[in-house]
Amino acid sequence: MKINSLKTNAAAAAEGRWVKDLPGLGNIELKVRGTNNPEFRRRQQAMYRALPPAKRNKGVIDPVEQDRILGVCLLDHCLLDWRNVEDETGAPIPFSRAAAEPFLTDPDYSTFRDGVLTAASSVDDEDGEAEAETEKNSSRPSATT
């Protein structure tokens, strides 16, 4: 395995990327940052530490709390925009934090939350893959000078 395939582009991940063809989300497209961005990880750690002991028994975090924390972190630090999100009448829902919040924090919308997580994770993964593909397709210098 080439080590460059493991490299990420932190700056590109911080700016976000458009991701489409997400499982269960139809034609919805999401602009997301990767979950490896420092703000996401700091917030997630702080929220885990703030849980009462009963909800993090022996290091095991209650699944309901895990989902809640994930939704908040995706909302605050990953999801930047969307396309093709419509209400029940087919009218477009413009992106805003307030509009996105119920879709990321309500357990009934777990498919959407999971789609955002998949998109954000793919942004983390694509950075290394893109650089590896660029290296593979670039011409190598001649051994002779």
N, C-alpha and C positions, 0 to 999 in steps of 0.2 A: 504494500500500500504506500502510495506517495504521501509524504507528510503534508504537502500543500493541500491535499484533499480535506485535511482536518482544520485548516485555517479559516477563520471567519473575518468578515469585513465589518468591524464594529461600527464604523461611521455610517455605512450603508444601512445596516440593521437599525440604527438609531433613527434614521430619516424615514424608514418604513418602505414597504413595497406593496404593490397591488397583487393579490392572490385570487385566483378564480378556480372553478372546477373543484369545489370543496364538497366532500361527501355529505349528503343530506341537505345541502343548501341551494340546490337548483342553480339558477343563474346569478345568485348573489356573488358579488366581488367585494373583497375586503382589503383596505389598506391598513397594514399592521406593522408594528415593530416586532422584533424577535423577543422571546421570553428571556433571552440571556442579557437583555439590557439591564444595566445596574439599578435603575430606578424600580423596575419590576421586582428584582430580587430583594432589594432593600425593603420595599413595602411588604412583600410576602413574608420575609423573615420577621419584621416588626409585628405583623398581624399574628403570626404563629406564636411569637413570644408573649403576646398580650392575651392569649387564650387562657381561661381558668384551668387549673390542673385537671379538673374532671373532663375537660374536652381534649386534653392531650395526655392521656394516661400512659405512663411509661414510654413516652415518645411516640405513641400512636395517636394520631389526630383524628378526631371524629370526622367521618366522611361528609356529613352535612356542612361542617365548618370548613373542610378543605374546599368544597365546591363554592361556598360563599366567598372565601378568601381569594380563590382563583378568579371568580367573576369580578370582584372589586379590582384586583391587580390588572386583569385584562382591560377593564374599562379605563382605569387611570393611566396605564402605561403601555398598552399595546395597540388597541383599536383606535385608528386615526380617522377613518372615513369608511363609507360603504357606497355601493351602487346596487340598484335593483332590489332594494328592500321596500316592500309595499305593505300597506295596511290591508284589512280584510275586504275593502272595496276595490283594491287594486291601485289606489293612489300612492305615489311615491312618499316614503318617509324620509325627509331630509336628515342627514346625520347631525347629531349633537350628542353631547354626553348624556343629557337628560333623556333623549329618545333611546339611546343604547342601553341605559342602565337596567330597565326591566328585563331586557333580552339576555343580559349577562348575569343577573342576580336572582331571577325567578327560576326555581327548579323546573317549572313547566317548559322553560325554553332551553333546557340543557343541550338540545341538538345544536342550537345556535352558538351557545357558549363553547361547546366542543369544537364546532367549526372554526371559531375564532382562535382557539388554542391550536388546532391543526395548522391554520394559516400562519400563526406566529411561530410555531415550531418549524414550519417549512422555510420561513425567512432565515432562521438560524442555520438550517441545513444547506440552503441554496448558496450561501456565501462561499462555503468551502467547495461545493460542487462546481460553481461557476469558475472559481479560480483554477481548479484542477482541469476543467475543460479548456480554459484559455491556455494553460500551460501545455496541454496535450496537443492542441491545434497550432501552437506557435512553432515556427521553424527553429531548429537548433543550430547554433553556430557551427561552422565547419571546423573540423579538427585541425585543418591546415591553415596557416595564416599567410 
